[in-house]
Amino acid sequence: MKIAEIRQIPANELAERIETEVANYQQMLLNHSIAPLENTAQIKQARRTIARMKTVLREYELNK
């Protein structure tokens, strides 16, 4: 997900999406530890998406 798309999401919905993404990321790590994923780049992509979302959420908090 690109930063421009993330900035269009309202702050309250963004917080919920972060929780969902973190849960998916943790599940992905667990699955990868049991059996290797076909595309391990998904882990890196998920981690960066979460970081982007947290950055935008922090921007919302600072601009209040």
Predicted model as a PDB file, atoms N, CA, C, CB and O in Angstrom, pLDDT in the B-factor column:
MODEL        1                                                                  
ATOM      1  N   MET A   1       0.848  -1.160   0.000  1.00 85.00           N  
ATOM      2  CA  MET A   1       0.000   0.000   0.000  1.00 85.00           C  
ATOM      3  C   MET A   1       0.904   1.237   0.000  1.00 85.00           C  
ATOM      4  CB  MET A   1      -0.970  -0.010   1.222  1.00 85.00           C  
ATOM      5  O   MET A   1       1.864   1.322   0.766  1.00 85.00           O  
ATOM      6  N   LYS A   2       0.584   2.167  -0.852  1.00 92.00           N  
ATOM      7  CA  LYS A   2       1.399   3.369  -0.976  1.00 92.00           C  
ATOM      8  C   LYS A   2       0.982   4.413   0.050  1.00 92.00           C  
ATOM      9  CB  LYS A   2       1.294   3.944  -2.389  1.00 92.00           C  
ATOM     10  O   LYS A   2      -0.138   4.405   0.559  1.00 92.00           O  
ATOM     11  N   ILE A   3       1.918   5.312   0.337  1.00 94.00           N  
ATOM     12  CA  ILE A   3       1.695   6.322   1.368  1.00 94.00           C  
ATOM     13  C   ILE A   3       0.526   7.240   1.016  1.00 94.00           C  
ATOM     14  CB  ILE A   3       2.960   7.147   1.575  1.00 94.00           C  
ATOM     15  O   ILE A   3      -0.206   7.672   1.907  1.00 94.00           O  
ATOM     16  N   ALA A   4       0.340   7.542  -0.261  1.00 94.00           N  
ATOM     17  CA  ALA A   4      -0.775   8.394  -0.676  1.00 94.00           C  
ATOM     18  C   ALA A   4      -2.117   7.719  -0.382  1.00 94.00           C  
ATOM     19  CB  ALA A   4      -0.665   8.727  -2.176  1.00 94.00           C  
ATOM     20  O   ALA A   4      -3.075   8.391   0.001  1.00 94.00           O  
ATOM     21  N   GLU A   5      -2.192   6.417  -0.557  1.00 95.00           N  
ATOM     22  CA  GLU A   5      -3.419   5.672  -0.255  1.00 95.00           C  
ATOM     23  C   GLU A   5      -3.676   5.647   1.247  1.00 95.00           C  
ATOM     24  CB  GLU A   5      -3.329   4.232  -0.803  1.00 95.00           C  
ATOM     25  O   GLU A   5      -4.821   5.740   1.690  1.00 95.00           O  
ATOM     26  N   ILE A   6      -2.614   5.522   2.022  1.00 95.00           N  
ATOM     27  CA  ILE A   6      -2.752   5.451   3.474  1.00 95.00           C  
ATOM     28  C   ILE A   6      -3.235   6.785   4.023  1.00 95.00           C  
ATOM     29  CB  ILE A   6      -1.418   5.055   4.128  1.00 95.00           C  
ATOM     30  O   ILE A   6      -4.043   6.813   4.952  1.00 95.00           O  
ATOM     31  N   ARG A   7      -2.753   7.892   3.464  1.00 94.00           N  
ATOM     32  CA  ARG A   7      -3.132   9.216   3.957  1.00 94.00           C  
ATOM     33  C   ARG A   7      -4.609   9.524   3.721  1.00 94.00           C  
ATOM     34  CB  ARG A   7      -2.278  10.278   3.292  1.00 94.00           C  
ATOM     35  O   ARG A   7      -5.149  10.427   4.361  1.00 94.00           O  
ATOM     36  N   GLN A   8      -5.273   8.806   2.829  1.00 95.00           N  
ATOM     37  CA  GLN A   8      -6.688   9.029   2.562  1.00 95.00           C  
ATOM     38  C   GLN A   8      -7.587   8.321   3.569  1.00 95.00           C  
ATOM     39  CB  GLN A   8      -7.026   8.568   1.166  1.00 95.00           C  
ATOM     40  O   GLN A   8      -8.792   8.570   3.604  1.00 95.00           O  
ATOM     41  N   ILE A   9      -7.021   7.454   4.377  1.00 95.00           N  
ATOM     42  CA  ILE A   9      -7.797   6.701   5.365  1.00 95.00           C  
ATOM     43  C   ILE A   9      -7.947   7.550   6.631  1.00 95.00           C  
ATOM     44  CB  ILE A   9      -7.113   5.329   5.692  1.00 95.00           C  
ATOM     45  O   ILE A   9      -6.961   8.117   7.103  1.00 95.00           O  
ATOM     46  N   PRO A  10      -9.150   7.649   7.186  1.00 95.00           N  
ATOM     47  CA  PRO A  10      -9.348   8.404   8.435  1.00 95.00           C  
ATOM     48  C   PRO A  10      -8.560   7.780   9.593  1.00 95.00           C  
ATOM     49  CB  PRO A  10     -10.851   8.463   8.794  1.00 95.00           C  
ATOM     50  O   PRO A  10      -8.264   6.585   9.573  1.00 95.00           O  
ATOM     51  N   ALA A  11      -8.229   8.579  10.580  1.00 93.00           N  
ATOM     52  CA  ALA A  11      -7.366   8.150  11.685  1.00 93.00           C  
ATOM     53  C   ALA A  11      -7.944   6.965  12.458  1.00 93.00           C  
ATOM     54  CB  ALA A  11      -7.133   9.306  12.635  1.00 93.00           C  
ATOM     55  O   ALA A  11      -7.214   6.030  12.787  1.00 93.00           O  
ATOM     56  N   ASN A  12      -9.242   6.994  12.751  1.00 94.00           N  
ATOM     57  CA  ASN A  12      -9.816   5.898  13.542  1.00 94.00           C  
ATOM     58  C   ASN A  12      -9.809   4.583  12.767  1.00 94.00           C  
ATOM     59  CB  ASN A  12     -11.248   6.242  13.965  1.00 94.00           C  
ATOM     60  O   ASN A  12      -9.568   3.525  13.349  1.00 94.00           O  
ATOM     61  N   GLU A  13     -10.067   4.638  11.473  1.00 97.00           N  
ATOM     62  CA  GLU A  13     -10.024   3.429  10.651  1.00 97.00           C  
ATOM     63  C   GLU A  13      -8.590   2.953  10.475  1.00 97.00           C  
ATOM     64  CB  GLU A  13     -10.672   3.681   9.280  1.00 97.00           C  
ATOM     65  O   GLU A  13      -8.335   1.751  10.402  1.00 97.00           O  
ATOM     66  N   LEU A  14      -7.656   3.892  10.406  1.00 96.00           N  
ATOM     67  CA  LEU A  14      -6.250   3.542  10.240  1.00 96.00           C  
ATOM     68  C   LEU A  14      -5.741   2.748  11.439  1.00 96.00           C  
ATOM     69  CB  LEU A  14      -5.405   4.805  10.044  1.00 96.00           C  
ATOM     70  O   LEU A  14      -4.984   1.791  11.274  1.00 96.00           O  
ATOM     71  N   ALA A  15      -6.148   3.136  12.631  1.00 96.00           N  
ATOM     72  CA  ALA A  15      -5.744   2.413  13.840  1.00 96.00           C  
ATOM     73  C   ALA A  15      -6.239   0.968  13.797  1.00 96.00           C  
ATOM     74  CB  ALA A  15      -6.283   3.121  15.098  1.00 96.00           C  
ATOM     75  O   ALA A  15      -5.516   0.051  14.187  1.00 96.00           O  
ATOM     76  N   GLU A  16      -7.461   0.766  13.328  1.00 97.00           N  
ATOM     77  CA  GLU A  16      -8.010  -0.590  13.212  1.00 97.00           C  
ATOM     78  C   GLU A  16      -7.255  -1.398  12.165  1.00 97.00           C  
ATOM     79  CB  GLU A  16      -9.503  -0.537  12.858  1.00 97.00           C  
ATOM     80  O   GLU A  16      -6.978  -2.581  12.361  1.00 97.00           O  
ATOM     81  N   ARG A  17      -6.925  -0.749  11.052  1.00 97.00           N  
ATOM     82  CA  ARG A  17      -6.203  -1.448   9.986  1.00 97.00           C  
ATOM     83  C   ARG A  17      -4.801  -1.819  10.430  1.00 97.00           C  
ATOM     84  CB  ARG A  17      -6.139  -0.587   8.724  1.00 97.00           C  
ATOM     85  O   ARG A  17      -4.275  -2.851  10.014  1.00 97.00           O  
ATOM     86  N   ILE A  18      -4.187  -0.995  11.270  1.00 97.00           N  
ATOM     87  CA  ILE A  18      -2.857  -1.320  11.795  1.00 97.00           C  
ATOM     88  C   ILE A  18      -2.935  -2.587  12.628  1.00 97.00           C  
ATOM     89  CB  ILE A  18      -2.289  -0.151  12.639  1.00 97.00           C  
ATOM     90  O   ILE A  18      -2.096  -3.476  12.489  1.00 97.00           O  
ATOM     91  N   GLU A  19      -3.934  -2.674  13.492  1.00 98.00           N  
ATOM     92  CA  GLU A  19      -4.106  -3.876  14.321  1.00 98.00           C  
ATOM     93  C   GLU A  19      -4.277  -5.112  13.452  1.00 98.00           C  
ATOM     94  CB  GLU A  19      -5.317  -3.721  15.257  1.00 98.00           C  
ATOM     95  O   GLU A  19      -3.696  -6.159  13.738  1.00 98.00           O  
ATOM     96  N   THR A  20      -5.065  -4.997  12.400  1.00 98.00           N  
ATOM     97  CA  THR A  20      -5.290  -6.113  11.494  1.00 98.00           C  
ATOM     98  C   THR A  20      -4.005  -6.511  10.781  1.00 98.00           C  
ATOM     99  CB  THR A  20      -6.366  -5.761  10.477  1.00 98.00           C  
ATOM    100  O   THR A  20      -3.692  -7.696  10.666  1.00 98.00           O  
ATOM    101  N   GLU A  21      -3.271  -5.526  10.308  1.00 98.00           N  
ATOM    102  CA  GLU A  21      -2.021  -5.797   9.593  1.00 98.00           C  
ATOM    103  C   GLU A  21      -0.986  -6.437  10.509  1.00 98.00           C  
ATOM    104  CB  GLU A  21      -1.458  -4.506   8.993  1.00 98.00           C  
ATOM    105  O   GLU A  21      -0.261  -7.339  10.090  1.00 98.00           O  
ATOM    106  N   VAL A  22      -0.913  -5.981  11.748  1.00 98.00           N  
ATOM    107  CA  VAL A  22       0.034  -6.566  12.704  1.00 98.00           C  
ATOM    108  C   VAL A  22      -0.330  -8.023  12.975  1.00 98.00           C  
ATOM    109  CB  VAL A  22       0.049  -5.759  14.029  1.00 98.00           C  
ATOM    110  O   VAL A  22       0.552  -8.879  13.040  1.00 98.00           O  
ATOM    111  N   ALA A  23      -1.612  -8.306  13.131  1.00 98.00           N  
ATOM    112  CA  ALA A  23      -2.045  -9.692  13.352  1.00 98.00           C  
ATOM    113  C   ALA A  23      -1.700 -10.564  12.149  1.00 98.00           C  
ATOM    114  CB  ALA A  23      -3.561  -9.748  13.630  1.00 98.00           C  
ATOM    115  O   ALA A  23      -1.233 -11.690  12.317  1.00 98.00           O  
ATOM    116  N   ASN A  24      -1.924 -10.055  10.935  1.00 97.00           N  
ATOM    117  CA  ASN A  24      -1.573 -10.806   9.730  1.00 97.00           C  
ATOM    118  C   ASN A  24      -0.070 -11.028   9.639  1.00 97.00           C  
ATOM    119  CB  ASN A  24      -2.069 -10.077   8.483  1.00 97.00           C  
ATOM    120  O   ASN A  24       0.380 -12.101   9.239  1.00 97.00           O  
ATOM    121  N   TYR A  25       0.704 -10.016  10.009  1.00 98.00           N  
ATOM    122  CA  TYR A  25       2.169 -10.112   9.981  1.00 98.00           C  
ATOM    123  C   TYR A  25       2.650 -11.180  10.960  1.00 98.00           C  
ATOM    124  CB  TYR A  25       2.814  -8.746  10.321  1.00 98.00           C  
ATOM    125  O   TYR A  25       3.503 -11.999  10.617  1.00 98.00           O  
ATOM    126  N   GLN A  26       2.109 -11.175  12.168  1.00 97.00           N  
ATOM    127  CA  GLN A  26       2.517 -12.166  13.161  1.00 97.00           C  
ATOM    128  C   GLN A  26       2.136 -13.574  12.725  1.00 97.00           C  
ATOM    129  CB  GLN A  26       1.887 -11.850  14.515  1.00 97.00           C  
ATOM    130  O   GLN A  26       2.893 -14.519  12.947  1.00 97.00           O  
ATOM    131  N   GLN A  27       0.978 -13.719  12.112  1.00 97.00           N  
ATOM    132  CA  GLN A  27       0.555 -15.017  11.605  1.00 97.00           C  
ATOM    133  C   GLN A  27       1.476 -15.474  10.477  1.00 97.00           C  
ATOM    134  CB  GLN A  27      -0.903 -14.958  11.119  1.00 97.00           C  
ATOM    135  O   GLN A  27       1.814 -16.654  10.376  1.00 97.00           O  
ATOM    136  N   MET A  28       1.874 -14.532   9.637  1.00 96.00           N  
ATOM    137  CA  MET A  28       2.776 -14.839   8.531  1.00 96.00           C  
ATOM    138  C   MET A  28       4.125 -15.325   9.063  1.00 96.00           C  
ATOM    139  CB  MET A  28       2.967 -13.602   7.628  1.00 96.00           C  
ATOM    140  O   MET A  28       4.697 -16.274   8.527  1.00 96.00           O  
ATOM    141  N   LEU A  29       4.637 -14.675  10.119  1.00 96.00           N  
ATOM    142  CA  LEU A  29       5.898 -15.099  10.717  1.00 96.00           C  
ATOM    143  C   LEU A  29       5.790 -16.495  11.313  1.00 96.00           C  
ATOM    144  CB  LEU A  29       6.333 -14.109  11.787  1.00 96.00           C  
ATOM    145  O   LEU A  29       6.704 -17.311  11.190  1.00 96.00           O  
ATOM    146  N   LEU A  30       4.662 -16.755  11.960  1.00 96.00           N  
ATOM    147  CA  LEU A  30       4.448 -18.073  12.549  1.00 96.00           C  
ATOM    148  C   LEU A  30       4.391 -19.143  11.469  1.00 96.00           C  
ATOM    149  CB  LEU A  30       3.162 -18.089  13.377  1.00 96.00           C  
ATOM    150  O   LEU A  30       5.010 -20.200  11.598  1.00 96.00           O  
ATOM    151  N   ASN A  31       3.653 -18.869  10.414  1.00 95.00           N  
ATOM    152  CA  ASN A  31       3.563 -19.830   9.309  1.00 95.00           C  
ATOM    153  C   ASN A  31       4.916 -20.051   8.654  1.00 95.00           C  
ATOM    154  CB  ASN A  31       2.554 -19.350   8.267  1.00 95.00           C  
ATOM    155  O   ASN A  31       5.243 -21.167   8.249  1.00 95.00           O  
ATOM    156  N   HIS A  32       5.702 -18.987   8.549  1.00 96.00           N  
ATOM    157  CA  HIS A  32       7.018 -19.094   7.921  1.00 96.00           C  
ATOM    158  C   HIS A  32       7.978 -19.909   8.786  1.00 96.00           C  
ATOM    159  CB  HIS A  32       7.599 -17.699   7.661  1.00 96.00           C  
ATOM    160  O   HIS A  32       8.854 -20.593   8.257  1.00 96.00           O  
ATOM    161  N   SER A  33       7.825 -19.845  10.098  1.00 95.00           N  
ATOM    162  CA  SER A  33       8.700 -20.619  10.970  1.00 95.00           C  
ATOM    163  C   SER A  33       8.380 -22.110  10.903  1.00 95.00           C  
ATOM    164  CB  SER A  33       8.581 -20.125  12.407  1.00 95.00           C  
ATOM    165  O   SER A  33       9.252 -22.950  11.129  1.00 95.00           O  
ATOM    166  N   ILE A  34       7.129 -22.433  10.591  1.00 95.00           N  
ATOM    167  CA  ILE A  34       6.720 -23.833  10.484  1.00 95.00           C  
ATOM    168  C   ILE A  34       7.073 -24.399   9.118  1.00 95.00           C  
ATOM    169  CB  ILE A  34       5.217 -23.976  10.739  1.00 95.00           C  
ATOM    170  O   ILE A  34       7.710 -25.447   9.009  1.00 95.00           O  
ATOM    171  N   ALA A  35       6.651 -23.694   8.084  1.00 94.00           N  
ATOM    172  CA  ALA A  35       6.934 -24.106   6.703  1.00 94.00           C  
ATOM    173  C   ALA A  35       7.249 -22.842   5.902  1.00 94.00           C  
ATOM    174  CB  ALA A  35       5.714 -24.903   6.067  1.00 94.00           C  
ATOM    175  O   ALA A  35       6.503 -21.865   5.971  1.00 94.00           O  
ATOM    176  N   PRO A  36       8.336 -22.854   5.151  1.00 94.00           N  
ATOM    177  CA  PRO A  36       8.734 -21.641   4.416  1.00 94.00           C  
ATOM    178  C   PRO A  36       7.637 -21.143   3.473  1.00 94.00           C  
ATOM    179  CB  PRO A  36      10.006 -21.911   3.616  1.00 94.00           C  
ATOM    180  O   PRO A  36       6.963 -21.921   2.797  1.00 94.00           O  
ATOM    181  N   LEU A  37       7.486 -19.828   3.456  1.00 92.00           N  
ATOM    182  CA  LEU A  37       6.530 -19.212   2.536  1.00 92.00           C  
ATOM    183  C   LEU A  37       7.072 -19.282   1.119  1.00 92.00           C  
ATOM    184  CB  LEU A  37       6.241 -17.743   2.936  1.00 92.00           C  
ATOM    185  O   LEU A  37       8.284 -19.341   0.911  1.00 92.00           O  
ATOM    186  N   GLU A  38       6.172 -19.276   0.150  1.00 93.00           N  
ATOM    187  CA  GLU A  38       6.601 -19.270  -1.244  1.00 93.00           C  
ATOM    188  C   GLU A  38       7.279 -17.951  -1.587  1.00 93.00           C  
ATOM    189  CB  GLU A  38       5.408 -19.514  -2.177  1.00 93.00           C  
ATOM    190  O   GLU A  38       8.292 -17.925  -2.286  1.00 93.00           O  
ATOM    191  N   ASN A  39       6.712 -16.858  -1.088  1.00 94.00           N  
ATOM    192  CA  ASN A  39       7.266 -15.540  -1.362  1.00 94.00           C  
ATOM    193  C   ASN A  39       7.639 -14.885  -0.040  1.00 94.00           C  
ATOM    194  CB  ASN A  39       6.259 -14.659  -2.157  1.00 94.00           C  
ATOM    195  O   ASN A  39       6.784 -14.302   0.627  1.00 94.00           O  
ATOM    196  N   THR A  40       8.898 -14.975   0.338  1.00 92.00           N  
ATOM    197  CA  THR A  40       9.331 -14.426   1.625  1.00 92.00           C  
ATOM    198  C   THR A  40       9.395 -12.912   1.613  1.00 92.00           C  
ATOM    199  CB  THR A  40      10.682 -14.984   2.001  1.00 92.00           C  
ATOM    200  O   THR A  40       9.511 -12.298   2.674  1.00 92.00           O  
ATOM    201  N   ALA A  41       9.323 -12.299   0.461  1.00 96.00           N  
ATOM    202  CA  ALA A  41       9.314 -10.837   0.382  1.00 96.00           C  
ATOM    203  C   ALA A  41       8.028 -10.261   0.964  1.00 96.00           C  
ATOM    204  CB  ALA A  41       9.483 -10.379  -1.072  1.00 96.00           C  
ATOM    205  O   ALA A  41       7.962  -9.070   1.267  1.00 96.00           O  
ATOM    206  N   GLN A  42       7.016 -11.092   1.119  1.00 96.00           N  
ATOM    207  CA  GLN A  42       5.757 -10.642   1.722  1.00 96.00           C  
ATOM    208  C   GLN A  42       5.976 -10.176   3.155  1.00 96.00           C  
ATOM    209  CB  GLN A  42       4.711 -11.767   1.688  1.00 96.00           C  
ATOM    210  O   GLN A  42       5.307  -9.252   3.616  1.00 96.00           O  
ATOM    211  N   ILE A  43       6.906 -10.807   3.860  1.00 96.00           N  
ATOM    212  CA  ILE A  43       7.194 -10.435   5.247  1.00 96.00           C  
ATOM    213  C   ILE A  43       7.740  -9.013   5.287  1.00 96.00           C  
ATOM    214  CB  ILE A  43       8.204 -11.428   5.891  1.00 96.00           C  
ATOM    215  O   ILE A  43       7.291  -8.184   6.079  1.00 96.00           O  
ATOM    216  N   LYS A  44       8.692  -8.750   4.442  1.00 97.00           N  
ATOM    217  CA  LYS A  44       9.298  -7.417   4.375  1.00 97.00           C  
ATOM    218  C   LYS A  44       8.274  -6.369   3.962  1.00 97.00           C  
ATOM    219  CB  LYS A  44      10.476  -7.413   3.394  1.00 97.00           C  
ATOM    220  O   LYS A  44       8.246  -5.271   4.519  1.00 97.00           O  
ATOM    221  N   GLN A  45       7.445  -6.698   3.003  1.00 97.00           N  
ATOM    222  CA  GLN A  45       6.427  -5.778   2.512  1.00 97.00           C  
ATOM    223  C   GLN A  45       5.405  -5.465   3.611  1.00 97.00           C  
ATOM    224  CB  GLN A  45       5.723  -6.369   1.278  1.00 97.00           C  
ATOM    225  O   GLN A  45       5.002  -4.314   3.774  1.00 97.00           O  
ATOM    226  N   ALA A  46       4.992  -6.478   4.356  1.00 97.00           N  
ATOM    227  CA  ALA A  46       4.022  -6.279   5.431  1.00 97.00           C  
ATOM    228  C   ALA A  46       4.605  -5.392   6.526  1.00 97.00           C  
ATOM    229  CB  ALA A  46       3.584  -7.629   6.019  1.00 97.00           C  
ATOM    230  O   ALA A  46       3.927  -4.505   7.044  1.00 97.00           O  
ATOM    231  N   ARG A  47       5.860  -5.637   6.872  1.00 97.00           N  
ATOM    232  CA  ARG A  47       6.517  -4.846   7.907  1.00 97.00           C  
ATOM    233  C   ARG A  47       6.601  -3.374   7.501  1.00 97.00           C  
ATOM    234  CB  ARG A  47       7.919  -5.398   8.190  1.00 97.00           C  
ATOM    235  O   ARG A  47       6.371  -2.488   8.323  1.00 97.00           O  
ATOM    236  N   ARG A  48       6.924  -3.119   6.254  1.00 97.00           N  
ATOM    237  CA  ARG A  48       7.033  -1.746   5.770  1.00 97.00           C  
ATOM    238  C   ARG A  48       5.660  -1.064   5.674  1.00 97.00           C  
ATOM    239  CB  ARG A  48       7.721  -1.729   4.406  1.00 97.00           C  
ATOM    240  O   ARG A  48       5.540   0.134   5.928  1.00 97.00           O  
ATOM    241  N   THR A  49       4.642  -1.826   5.310  1.00 97.00           N  
ATOM    242  CA  THR A  49       3.288  -1.262   5.256  1.00 97.00           C  
ATOM    243  C   THR A  49       2.837  -0.839   6.649  1.00 97.00           C  
ATOM    244  CB  THR A  49       2.291  -2.283   4.658  1.00 97.00           C  
ATOM    245  O   THR A  49       2.242   0.226   6.816  1.00 97.00           O  
ATOM    246  N   ILE A  50       3.116  -1.663   7.636  1.00 98.00           N  
ATOM    247  CA  ILE A  50       2.770  -1.333   9.019  1.00 98.00           C  
ATOM    248  C   ILE A  50       3.500  -0.068   9.453  1.00 98.00           C  
ATOM    249  CB  ILE A  50       3.115  -2.505   9.965  1.00 98.00           C  
ATOM    250  O   ILE A  50       2.915   0.803  10.096  1.00 98.00           O  
ATOM    251  N   ALA A  51       4.769   0.029   9.103  1.00 97.00           N  
ATOM    252  CA  ALA A  51       5.547   1.210   9.461  1.00 97.00           C  
ATOM    253  C   ALA A  51       4.980   2.468   8.804  1.00 97.00           C  
ATOM    254  CB  ALA A  51       7.009   1.021   9.059  1.00 97.00           C  
ATOM    255  O   ALA A  51       4.912   3.522   9.437  1.00 97.00           O  
ATOM    256  N   ARG A  52       4.580   2.364   7.555  1.00 97.00           N  
ATOM    257  CA  ARG A  52       3.977   3.510   6.861  1.00 97.00           C  
ATOM    258  C   ARG A  52       2.688   3.939   7.551  1.00 97.00           C  
ATOM    259  CB  ARG A  52       3.698   3.166   5.383  1.00 97.00           C  
ATOM    260  O   ARG A  52       2.442   5.130   7.744  1.00 97.00           O  
ATOM    261  N   MET A  53       1.868   2.958   7.920  1.00 97.00           N  
ATOM    262  CA  MET A  53       0.601   3.268   8.580  1.00 97.00           C  
ATOM    263  C   MET A  53       0.831   3.940   9.925  1.00 97.00           C  
ATOM    264  CB  MET A  53      -0.228   1.999   8.765  1.00 97.00           C  
ATOM    265  O   MET A  53       0.147   4.904  10.269  1.00 97.00           O  
ATOM    266  N   LYS A  54       1.792   3.432  10.684  1.00 97.00           N  
ATOM    267  CA  LYS A  54       2.087   4.026  11.987  1.00 97.00           C  
ATOM    268  C   LYS A  54       2.629   5.442  11.831  1.00 97.00           C  
ATOM    269  CB  LYS A  54       3.091   3.159  12.755  1.00 97.00           C  
ATOM    270  O   LYS A  54       2.339   6.307  12.658  1.00 97.00           O  
ATOM    271  N   THR A  55       3.407   5.689  10.788  1.00 97.00           N  
ATOM    272  CA  THR A  55       3.938   7.019  10.531  1.00 97.00           C  
ATOM    273  C   THR A  55       2.820   8.010  10.249  1.00 97.00           C  
ATOM    274  CB  THR A  55       4.915   6.985   9.364  1.00 97.00           C  
ATOM    275  O   THR A  55       2.813   9.113  10.795  1.00 97.00           O  
ATOM    276  N   VAL A  56       1.879   7.624   9.405  1.00 97.00           N  
ATOM    277  CA  VAL A  56       0.750   8.506   9.071  1.00 97.00           C  
ATOM    278  C   VAL A  56      -0.115   8.732  10.304  1.00 97.00           C  
ATOM    279  CB  VAL A  56      -0.101   7.905   7.919  1.00 97.00           C  
ATOM    280  O   VAL A  56      -0.579   9.850  10.529  1.00 97.00           O  
ATOM    281  N   LEU A  57      -0.342   7.693  11.107  1.00 96.00           N  
ATOM    282  CA  LEU A  57      -1.144   7.848  12.312  1.00 96.00           C  
ATOM    283  C   LEU A  57      -0.462   8.827  13.275  1.00 96.00           C  
ATOM    284  CB  LEU A  57      -1.367   6.477  12.996  1.00 96.00           C  
ATOM    285  O   LEU A  57      -1.133   9.634  13.918  1.00 96.00           O  
ATOM    286  N   ARG A  58       0.831   8.759  13.371  1.00 97.00           N  
ATOM    287  CA  ARG A  58       1.578   9.688  14.229  1.00 97.00           C  
ATOM    288  C   ARG A  58       1.485  11.115  13.691  1.00 97.00           C  
ATOM    289  CB  ARG A  58       3.057   9.257  14.336  1.00 97.00           C  
ATOM    290  O   ARG A  58       1.391  12.065  14.468  1.00 97.00           O  
ATOM    291  N   GLU A  59       1.512  11.267  12.384  1.00 95.00           N  
ATOM    292  CA  GLU A  59       1.335  12.593  11.774  1.00 95.00           C  
ATOM    293  C   GLU A  59      -0.022  13.166  12.142  1.00 95.00           C  
ATOM    294  CB  GLU A  59       1.481  12.517  10.239  1.00 95.00           C  
ATOM    295  O   GLU A  59      -0.133  14.354  12.446  1.00 95.00           O  
ATOM    296  N   TYR A  60      -1.067  12.324  12.117  1.00 95.00           N  
ATOM    297  CA  TYR A  60      -2.401  12.774  12.504  1.00 95.00           C  
ATOM    298  C   TYR A  60      -2.394  13.260  13.955  1.00 95.00           C  
ATOM    299  CB  TYR A  60      -3.435  11.637  12.319  1.00 95.00           C  
ATOM    300  O   TYR A  60      -2.988  14.290  14.274  1.00 95.00           O  
ATOM    301  N   GLU A  61      -1.716  12.509  14.834  1.00 94.00           N  
ATOM    302  CA  GLU A  61      -1.681  12.871  16.251  1.00 94.00           C  
ATOM    303  C   GLU A  61      -0.965  14.202  16.461  1.00 94.00           C  
ATOM    304  CB  GLU A  61      -0.992  11.770  17.067  1.00 94.00           C  
ATOM    305  O   GLU A  61      -1.394  15.013  17.282  1.00 94.00           O  
ATOM    306  N   LEU A  62       0.106  14.432  15.736  1.00 95.00           N  
ATOM    307  CA  LEU A  62       0.884  15.656  15.911  1.00 95.00           C  
ATOM    308  C   LEU A  62       0.189  16.877  15.326  1.00 95.00           C  
ATOM    309  CB  LEU A  62       2.243  15.497  15.279  1.00 95.00           C  
ATOM    310  O   LEU A  62       0.437  17.997  15.772  1.00 95.00           O  
ATOM    311  N   ASN A  63      -0.673  16.683  14.341  1.00 92.00           N  
ATOM    312  CA  ASN A  63      -1.347  17.793  13.694  1.00 92.00           C  
ATOM    313  C   ASN A  63      -2.667  18.182  14.330  1.00 92.00           C  
ATOM    314  CB  ASN A  63      -1.574  17.466  12.281  1.00 92.00           C  
ATOM    315  O   ASN A  63      -3.358  19.068  13.828  1.00 92.00           O  
ATOM    316  N   LYS A  64      -3.024  17.540  15.415  1.00 80.00           N  
ATOM    317  CA  LYS A  64      -4.295  17.858  16.081  1.00 80.00           C  
ATOM    318  C   LYS A  64      -4.244  19.207  16.727  1.00 80.00           C  
ATOM    319  CB  LYS A  64      -4.640  16.811  17.116  1.00 80.00           C  
ATOM    320  O   LYS A  64      -5.225  19.638  17.333  1.00 80.00           O  
TER     321      LYS A  64                                                      
ENDMDL                                                                          
END                                                                             
